[in-house]
Amino acid sequence: MVRHTPVTKSKTKRPAVKITVALMLAVAIAGALWVPIYAHTLPKLGDFPFFYWYQLILVPVTAILCWICYLLLRTKPAAPPAHGREGARR
């Protein structure tokens, strides 16, 4: 049976980290939703207008930003109890 440990004050992240994560995710979302940024045909990259290659570049950039946010927000797993499972079976 899996036991979930409650989140204590020591495991919560600082407000600065949470604000940084929120800003990075807001930039990623705004980059896709704010249409005037990429509603252009010029400059072209080969036969592709700006709209297409902007969107194609935005996908890996957003993935990298999400990965950085994950790294900032992850917590270390809780340490196992001192007596372990052997003490409970005896």
VMD Tcl script that draws the C-alpha trace (Angstrom):
set ca {
  {0.00 0.00 0.00}
  {1.34 3.41 -0.93}
  {1.54 6.02 1.79}
  {1.54 9.64 0.78}
  {3.46 11.98 2.99}
  {1.90 15.37 3.60}
  {3.63 18.37 2.10}
  {5.37 20.26 4.84}
  {6.55 23.83 4.90}
  {10.13 22.74 4.15}
  {9.13 21.06 0.86}
  {7.30 24.06 -0.58}
  {9.19 26.25 -2.99}
  {10.05 29.88 -2.39}
  {7.75 32.53 -3.91}
  {10.55 33.72 -6.22}
  {10.77 30.27 -7.83}
  {7.01 30.11 -8.31}
  {6.95 33.60 -9.85}
  {9.80 32.68 -12.20}
  {7.97 29.53 -13.31}
  {4.75 31.46 -13.84}
  {6.54 34.06 -15.97}
  {8.27 31.45 -18.12}
  {5.00 29.63 -18.76}
  {3.24 32.94 -19.47}
  {5.90 33.80 -22.08}
  {5.44 30.42 -23.75}
  {1.67 30.79 -23.87}
  {1.70 34.45 -24.92}
  {4.15 33.64 -27.72}
  {1.53 31.41 -29.31}
  {-1.60 33.39 -28.48}
  {-0.47 36.94 -29.29}
  {-1.09 36.85 -33.03}
  {0.43 40.26 -34.03}
  {3.86 38.86 -33.16}
  {3.81 36.34 -36.01}
  {1.05 37.49 -38.40}
  {3.53 38.32 -41.16}
  {4.55 36.66 -44.40}
  {7.99 38.24 -44.50}
  {10.75 37.32 -43.79}
  {10.65 33.99 -45.58}
  {12.87 31.05 -44.83}
  {13.02 29.21 -48.13}
  {9.41 28.80 -49.24}
  {8.05 29.07 -45.69}
  {6.57 32.39 -44.57}
  {7.40 33.76 -41.13}
  {4.19 32.37 -39.59}
  {5.18 28.75 -40.18}
  {8.78 28.81 -39.07}
  {7.91 30.93 -36.03}
  {5.43 28.26 -34.93}
  {7.92 25.48 -35.65}
  {10.58 27.19 -33.53}
  {8.09 27.98 -30.76}
  {7.32 24.30 -30.11}
  {10.83 23.26 -28.96}
  {11.31 26.57 -27.13}
  {8.10 25.95 -25.19}
  {9.19 22.38 -24.45}
  {12.52 23.62 -23.09}
  {10.76 26.24 -20.93}
  {8.42 23.56 -19.54}
  {11.40 21.32 -18.77}
  {13.16 24.15 -16.91}
  {9.95 24.81 -14.95}
  {9.78 21.13 -14.04}
  {13.37 21.19 -12.80}
  {12.68 24.27 -10.69}
  {9.55 22.84 -9.11}
  {10.51 19.23 -8.47}
  {11.08 18.14 -4.90}
  {13.24 15.44 -3.44}
  {11.43 12.25 -2.40}
  {10.81 11.79 1.30}
  {13.34 9.71 3.20}
  {12.12 6.23 4.19}
  {11.31 5.66 7.87}
  {14.25 4.63 10.08}
  {12.82 1.24 11.11}
  {12.01 0.18 7.54}
  {9.80 -2.73 6.51}
  {11.76 -5.38 8.39}
  {10.68 -4.02 11.78}
  {6.97 -4.11 10.83}
  {7.04 -7.81 9.87}
  {8.58 -9.14 13.05}
}
mol new
graphics top color blue
foreach p $ca { graphics top sphere $p radius 0.5 }
foreach p [lrange $ca 0 end-1] q [lrange $ca 1 end] { graphics top cylinder $p $q radius 0.2 }
display resetview
